Amino acid sequence: MADEKSSEFMVYADDPCLGQKAPSLASLKFHNGDAFDVGAGKVTVITFFSKLNKSDFSTLSVLSEVATSEEYKDKVQFVGISRDGEERDVVRWFEKFQDKHMAELQAPDGSAGVTVSAKFPLAFDEESKVNKAYKDVAKKAVVGVGFTFIVDKEGVIRWYEQFVRGVNPMGQFHDQLKNIVEGTPLISNGNMPEIEEEEVEGGDGIIPVDADPFAGGGGY
């Protein structure tokens, strides 16, 4: 189980998102690879990125290593969905950043410099239709950069984790992906504990202590 430092990123067994039918990817405009959809006989990994969040390009590089590994290259399909407003932003991402070494970035192991790459398709999401659909099914205020879903062969959402600058604080993504591909039971973090509530000083209401940490800044 993940440690206390990752508690804000915790995914519980009774999360309402898990077990839901994954929204279709049919409206996406794919670049750097052929279009595909969920539930087409392959496990699907879906992540989100933005040109405005360069520090999180590391996540695309980390997932590229997984996507091109011997273990998963023929069994799992990956897509990065742009949170930017124009299709040309996806095209320009490949022109400007593909295989570029960015010394200002920090690698997941803490070392300086990252060679940025996306070895799988990136896609434009017109009017954020797909992002909104996943936000609704996940019951989240925001599904932003680094939010990553794993969908099984039948098109059912089996897991999700938040990546931050290439690091997944929960630390369970790789194990859960392996379990989903092999059809073995997932790691369980148990059900969500009862939500504690605390008085807001000077206010009339109460706020949950586990308020969504990604809701504060709005979308991209």
N, C-alpha and C positions, 0 to 999 in steps of 0.2 A: 504494500500500500504506500501511496505517496506520503511524504513527511508533512509536518505542520506548516512548513514554509509554503507549500503548494496548496494549502487548504482552499484558498480563494478560487483555484482552478479545478477543484475536485469535481469529478463526474460520478454520480451515485447510480446504483443499480436501478432505482425507481425514477430516474430522470425521464420526464415525459417525452423527450425527443427520441430516446432509444426504442427501437421497435416500430417506429413510424415509417411509412412509405416515403422514400426520398423523392423530392420534386424533380421533374424532368430537366435535362440539360439541353433540350432540343432547340431552344431559342438562342443559345450561345453562338457566337461567331468565333470559331477556332482558328488559331494560328500556330505554326510550327508542328503541325500534325493533323491527322484526320479527326473529324467530329465523331463523337460517340455519345451514348446515353447510359444512364444507370440501368441496372437490371438486365444487362445484355449478356449475361453469362460470365462476367468478370467482376471481381471486387474493384470498387472505384474509390479513389482518394481525391477529395475535393478540398482545395485550400483557396484563400483569398489574399490578394496583394494589391499594392498601389504604388505608383511611381513616386508619390509624395512621402513614402515611408522607406527610404533607402536602407535604414538600419535593419529592416526586416527582410531584405533581399536574401539574407543568410538562410532564411527558412526555405526558399526555393532551391538553394544549393543543397541543403540537407536532404530535402525530399527527392531531389534529383539523384542523389547517391542511392537512395532506397529504390527509386523507380528503375534504375539501370542495373541493379544488382542481379546476379544470377538467380537469386531466390525468388525475385518478384517480377522480373522484366516481362515474362510471358503470362503472368497470372493477375497482375494488378494494373489498372489504367489510372493515370493521374491527370489532373487538370488544375491550373491556377486561374482563378477568375478575377479579372481586373475590377477594382472599385473605382476606376477613373471614368470620366464622362464621355470619352470619345474612343472610337475603335482605333484611330491612328496612334493612340497612346500605347496600345499593345504592340503595334508594329515598331514603333520607335523604341520600345523597351528592348526588343531584340537587337535593333541597330545600335543602340547606345550602351547596353549593359551586358549582353550575352558574352560570357567568357572573359569579362573584364575583371582585372584584379583591383579591388578597392581597398587601399591601405588604411583608410579611415574606419573601416568596419572591424568589428571584433568577432572572431570565430566562436562557435559554441564552447570550445575548450578554453577560451580566454585569451588565445594568442591573437596577435595583431594581424589584420589583413584577411580578406576573403576573396576568392575568385568566384564571382557571381555567375550562376548559370541556371537555366531552366531546360532540362533535358526531357521535357514533356510539353504538351500543348498549353498555351495560355489563351484565354478567351475573353472577348468583349461581351459584357452583359448589358444589353440595351435597356435603358430605363431601370436598371438594377432589378429586373424582373426575377431572375433566379436568386439573387441575394435576398430579396424580400420574401420569396417563398421559403428559403431555408431559415430565415429569421423567424417566420411564422411557425414553422414546424418545430423549431428548436425552442420556441417561446422565450426568445432573448430580445432585449431592447436593441442590441447591436450584434451583428455578425460581421466583424471587421477583419483587418489584416491579421493573418496568422491563424485564424479560426479554421480548423481542419476536421472534416468529416470522413468516416470510413463507412462505405455502403457495401453490403454484401452482394452476391451474385444475383439474388432475387430482387434487388432494388430496395432493400430495407436498411435504414440507418442503424448501425450496430454500435458505433462509438464516435466520439469527437474529443478533440483536445485543442487547447490554445497554445500555439507556438509564439515565443517572444524572442526576436533576434536569433532565430535558429534553434533555440532551446525550448523544449516542452517541459514546463515545471512539474507536471504530473508524472512524467517519466514512464508512461505506460503505452505510448503510441506503438512502439515497435513490437512489444509483446502482444498487444491486442490485434495488430495487423496480422501477425503470424497466426494467432488463434482463429481469426476470421477466415483467413485463406485456407487453413487446415481443417476448419470445421470443429475445432475443439472449444471447450467452455472458456468464456472470457474471465479475466481477473475481475473480482467483485470488490467494490469499496463499501458494500452494504447500502442500506437505504439512507436517505438524507435525514440527519438528526432533526428533531423538532426545532423550529426557528425560535431563537430567543428574541425578545423584544425589549427595547429600552426607551425610556422617556426622553424626548427631545427637550432640552432645557429651553424654556421660553416659548415652547410651541404647544400646540394642542393635540398633535398626533403622535404616532409612534412609527419608527422605521425599523425594518428588519436588519439585523447585524450582518446578514449575508447579501446585502444589496448588490446588484450586478456591478462589478468593478469596471466593466467596459462601457457602461451606459453614459458615463459622464460627459464624454466629448462629442457625442453624436456620431454621425456617419462620416464618410470621407467624401 
